[in-house]
Amino acid sequence: MGDFTVIEKEVERVKNKIIKKVVVSRTEAQKENLFLKNMFAAFLSLSSESFRASNELIEKRFTDWAVDNAHRAIECGLTLERILEQLDKCNEAFWEATSDVVIEQNISRDKYIKRALYVGSMLNNGIHSFTLAYSNLYQKKQLNGKKITLKMSDLILPITEKAGVLPLVLDLNTQQICIPLKEIMEKVLHERLQMLIIDLSGIQKINAGTVNELNKMIASLSILGVNIMLTGIQPATAQSMLKLEKNFSDVTVHSTLKQAVQHILV
């Protein structure tokens, strides 16, 4: 993967410029500013390394990045919406930088696209892992009586201009999955999403009420013209759905989020 070394060097060269453009500094929040700059710097470095490093190493490093920064984000009191918004811009800037290098260095387009599909899935998985880690920490903070502002619609993560991911999480207080339908529909309309991946990998069990709410959400979004994909269905969840005669046969199902993202990007 020698050709991709130049991509890594170029991203490192323009990294500070990208971060300066992406991070909206606030004079009264120096700690937040420093955290965001370090978080995005690590994200860009990992992203560029993904072109040449081994798949196993990059997957582990992105997971570590996600968990570590979720903890730090909670400590800084940063909202998930703010981080994801700026992280999305950082992601866009990364791909602009890599595409420029491909043209300038005359790198094989086929070779670049083949590797870029994998790199793209790693970036999206990393962002998704961060979202889930943040959500879990948020729930734990709630149990400890500490309030953090987070809406379910904040968890809709854009992966392309027209597609997003919604990871459903369990409310530790009620042991139910919170599905505020109106809020989610407003977010989807606002973002003009045409496709939404609903990820259930964080749900081990599901009850009849939640299945019905999930079915209602899928039906409502479908009426809006949104194509739905389900991912990460656990064995116990699948059995519950079958018992309730809800197999979502008219919805595309992928075993993992990675597969669904690859399906969209291809």
C-alpha positions as CSV (number, residue, x, y, z in Angstrom):
1,M,0.0,0.0,0.0
2,G,2.9,2.3,-0.7
3,D,0.8,4.6,-2.9
4,F,-1.3,5.4,0.1
5,T,1.6,6.8,2.1
6,V,1.3,10.1,0.3
7,I,-2.4,10.3,1.4
8,E,-1.4,9.9,5.0
9,K,1.3,12.6,4.7
10,E,-1.0,15.0,3.0
11,V,-3.7,14.6,5.7
12,E,-1.1,15.2,8.4
13,R,0.0,18.3,6.5
14,V,-3.4,19.9,6.3
15,K,-4.8,18.4,9.6
16,N,-4.4,21.6,11.6
17,K,-6.0,23.6,8.9
18,I,-9.0,21.3,8.8
19,I,-9.4,21.4,12.6
20,K,-9.2,25.2,12.7
21,K,-11.9,25.3,10.1
22,V,-14.1,22.7,11.7
23,V,-13.9,23.5,15.4
24,V,-15.9,26.6,16.4
25,S,-13.8,27.9,19.2
26,R,-15.5,29.5,22.2
27,T,-13.3,31.8,24.3
28,E,-15.1,30.9,27.5
29,A,-14.6,27.2,26.9
30,Q,-10.9,26.5,26.4
31,K,-11.1,23.0,27.8
32,E,-13.8,22.1,25.3
33,N,-11.9,23.6,22.4
34,L,-8.7,21.7,23.3
35,F,-10.7,18.4,23.7
36,L,-12.4,18.8,20.3
37,K,-9.1,19.7,18.5
38,N,-7.4,16.6,20.0
39,M,-10.3,14.4,19.3
40,F,-10.5,15.4,15.6
41,A,-6.8,15.3,15.2
42,A,-6.8,11.7,16.3
43,F,-9.8,11.0,14.0
44,L,-8.0,12.4,11.0
45,S,-4.8,10.5,11.8
46,L,-6.6,7.2,12.2
47,S,-8.6,7.9,9.0
48,S,-5.5,8.4,6.9
49,E,-3.7,5.4,8.5
50,S,-6.7,3.3,7.5
51,F,-5.4,3.4,3.9
52,R,-2.3,1.4,4.7
53,A,-2.6,-0.2,8.1
54,S,-3.9,-3.7,8.8
55,N,-7.7,-4.0,9.2
56,E,-7.6,-5.5,12.6
57,L,-5.3,-2.8,14.0
58,I,-7.4,0.0,12.7
59,E,-10.7,-1.5,13.9
60,K,-9.2,-1.8,17.4
61,R,-7.8,1.7,17.4
62,F,-11.1,3.3,16.2
63,T,-12.9,1.4,19.0
64,D,-10.4,2.7,21.6
65,W,-10.7,6.2,20.1
66,A,-14.5,6.1,20.4
67,V,-14.7,4.9,24.0
68,D,-11.9,7.2,25.2
69,N,-13.4,10.3,23.6
70,A,-16.9,9.5,24.7
71,H,-15.7,9.6,28.3
72,R,-13.9,12.9,27.7
73,A,-16.9,14.5,25.9
74,I,-19.2,13.6,28.9
75,E,-16.7,15.1,31.3
76,C,-16.5,18.3,29.2
77,G,-20.3,18.5,29.1
78,L,-20.4,18.6,25.3
79,T,-23.6,17.6,23.6
80,L,-23.6,14.8,21.1
81,E,-25.3,16.9,18.5
82,R,-22.5,19.5,18.6
83,I,-19.7,16.9,18.3
84,L,-21.4,14.9,15.5
85,E,-22.1,18.1,13.5
86,Q,-18.4,19.1,13.6
87,L,-17.2,15.5,13.2
88,D,-19.3,15.2,10.0
89,K,-17.5,18.3,8.6
90,C,-14.2,16.8,9.6
91,N,-15.1,13.7,7.7
92,E,-16.0,15.7,4.6
93,A,-12.7,17.6,4.7
94,F,-10.8,14.3,5.0
95,W,-12.3,12.9,1.8
96,E,-11.7,16.2,0.0
97,A,-8.0,16.0,1.0
98,T,-7.6,12.4,-0.1
99,S,-9.3,12.9,-3.4
100,D,-7.0,15.8,-4.2
101,V,-4.0,13.6,-3.5
102,V,-5.3,10.9,-5.8
103,I,-5.5,13.3,-8.7
104,E,-2.2,15.1,-8.0
105,Q,-0.2,11.9,-7.5
106,N,-2.0,9.9,-10.3
107,I,-2.9,7.1,-7.9
108,S,-4.9,4.3,-9.5
109,R,-8.5,5.2,-9.3
110,D,-9.7,1.6,-9.0
111,K,-7.2,0.9,-6.3
112,Y,-8.2,4.0,-4.4
113,I,-11.9,3.3,-4.6
114,K,-11.5,-0.3,-3.5
115,R,-9.6,0.8,-0.4
116,A,-11.7,3.9,0.2
117,L,-14.8,1.7,0.6
118,Y,-13.2,-0.1,3.5
119,V,-11.8,3.1,5.0
120,G,-15.3,4.7,4.7
121,S,-16.9,1.9,6.6
122,M,-14.2,2.1,9.3
123,L,-14.8,5.9,9.7
124,N,-18.6,5.3,10.0
125,N,-18.2,2.5,12.4
126,G,-15.9,4.6,14.5
127,I,-18.4,7.4,14.6
128,H,-21.2,5.0,15.4
129,S,-19.1,3.4,18.2
130,F,-18.6,6.9,19.6
131,T,-22.3,7.5,19.5
132,L,-23.2,4.3,21.3
133,A,-20.5,4.8,23.9
134,Y,-21.7,8.4,24.5
135,S,-25.3,7.1,24.8
136,N,-24.4,4.4,27.3
137,L,-22.4,6.9,29.4
138,Y,-25.3,9.3,29.3
139,Q,-27.6,6.7,30.7
140,K,-25.2,5.9,33.5
141,K,-25.0,9.6,34.3
142,Q,-28.8,9.7,34.5
143,L,-28.8,6.9,37.0
144,N,-26.3,8.9,39.1
145,G,-28.7,11.9,39.0
146,K,-26.6,14.0,36.7
147,K,-28.4,15.7,33.9
148,I,-27.1,15.8,30.3
149,T,-29.1,17.2,27.5
150,L,-29.6,14.5,24.8
151,K,-32.5,13.9,22.5
152,M,-33.1,10.7,20.6
153,S,-33.0,12.7,17.3
154,D,-29.4,13.7,18.2
155,L,-28.5,10.1,17.7
156,I,-29.4,10.1,14.0
157,L,-25.9,10.1,12.5
158,P,-25.5,11.2,8.9
159,I,-23.3,8.8,6.9
160,T,-24.0,10.4,3.5
161,E,-26.0,13.4,2.3
162,K,-29.2,11.3,2.1
163,A,-28.6,8.5,4.6
164,G,-28.3,8.2,8.3
165,V,-28.0,5.7,11.2
166,L,-30.2,5.6,14.3
167,P,-28.8,3.4,17.0
168,L,-31.6,2.4,19.4
169,V,-30.6,2.2,23.0
170,L,-32.2,0.8,26.2
171,D,-33.4,3.2,28.9
172,L,-31.8,1.8,32.0
173,N,-34.5,3.3,34.2
174,T,-37.5,1.7,32.4
175,Q,-35.8,-1.1,30.6
176,Q,-37.6,0.1,27.5
177,I,-36.5,1.5,24.2
178,C,-37.4,5.1,23.8
179,I,-38.8,5.9,20.4
180,P,-40.1,9.5,20.2
181,L,-41.7,9.2,16.8
182,K,-42.5,12.8,16.2
183,E,-39.0,13.9,17.1
184,I,-37.4,11.3,14.9
185,M,-39.7,12.2,11.9
186,E,-38.9,15.9,12.3
187,K,-35.2,15.2,12.3
188,V,-35.4,13.0,9.2
189,L,-37.4,15.6,7.3
190,H,-35.0,18.4,8.4
191,E,-32.0,16.4,7.2
192,R,-33.9,15.3,4.0
193,L,-32.9,11.7,4.6
194,Q,-33.9,9.1,2.0
195,M,-32.5,6.1,3.9
196,L,-32.3,5.3,7.6
197,I,-30.4,2.4,9.1
198,I,-32.0,1.4,12.5
199,D,-29.3,-0.4,14.5
200,L,-30.4,-2.8,17.2
201,S,-27.0,-4.1,18.1
202,G,-27.2,-2.6,21.6
203,I,-30.5,-4.3,22.4
204,Q,-30.4,-7.8,23.8
205,K,-34.1,-8.3,24.4
206,I,-37.2,-6.7,23.1
207,N,-40.8,-6.8,24.3
208,A,-44.1,-6.6,22.5
209,G,-44.6,-2.9,23.2
210,T,-41.3,-1.9,21.8
211,V,-41.8,-4.1,18.7
212,N,-45.1,-2.4,18.0
213,E,-43.4,1.0,18.5
214,L,-40.6,0.0,16.1
215,N,-43.2,-1.2,13.6
216,K,-45.1,2.1,13.9
217,M,-41.9,4.1,13.3
218,I,-40.9,2.1,10.3
219,A,-44.4,2.5,8.8
220,S,-44.5,6.2,9.5
221,L,-41.0,6.8,7.9
222,S,-41.9,4.7,4.9
223,I,-44.9,6.9,4.3
224,L,-42.5,9.8,4.2
225,G,-40.6,8.0,1.4
226,V,-37.7,6.9,3.7
227,N,-36.2,3.5,3.0
228,I,-35.4,1.6,6.2
229,M,-32.7,-0.9,7.0
230,L,-32.5,-2.9,10.2
231,T,-29.1,-4.1,11.5
232,G,-27.6,-5.8,14.5
233,I,-30.7,-7.9,15.5
234,Q,-29.6,-10.2,18.3
235,P,-30.8,-13.8,18.5
236,A,-33.1,-13.1,21.5
237,T,-34.6,-10.1,19.7
238,A,-35.2,-12.1,16.6
239,Q,-37.0,-14.8,18.5
240,S,-39.2,-12.3,20.2
241,M,-40.1,-10.8,16.8
242,L,-41.0,-14.2,15.5
243,K,-43.2,-15.0,18.5
244,L,-45.0,-11.7,17.9
245,E,-45.3,-12.4,14.2
246,K,-43.3,-9.3,13.4
247,N,-40.6,-10.3,10.9
248,F,-40.4,-7.0,9.0
249,S,-40.2,-8.9,5.7
250,D,-40.7,-5.7,3.7
251,V,-37.6,-4.1,5.3
252,T,-34.0,-4.8,4.2
253,V,-32.1,-6.5,7.0
254,H,-28.3,-6.7,7.5
255,S,-26.5,-8.6,10.2
256,T,-24.1,-5.8,11.0
257,L,-24.0,-2.0,10.6
258,K,-20.8,-2.4,8.6
259,Q,-22.7,-4.4,5.9
260,A,-25.5,-1.9,5.7
261,V,-23.1,1.0,5.3
262,Q,-21.1,-0.8,2.6
263,H,-24.4,-1.5,0.8
264,I,-25.2,2.2,0.8
265,L,-21.7,3.3,-0.3
266,V,-21.3,0.8,-3.1
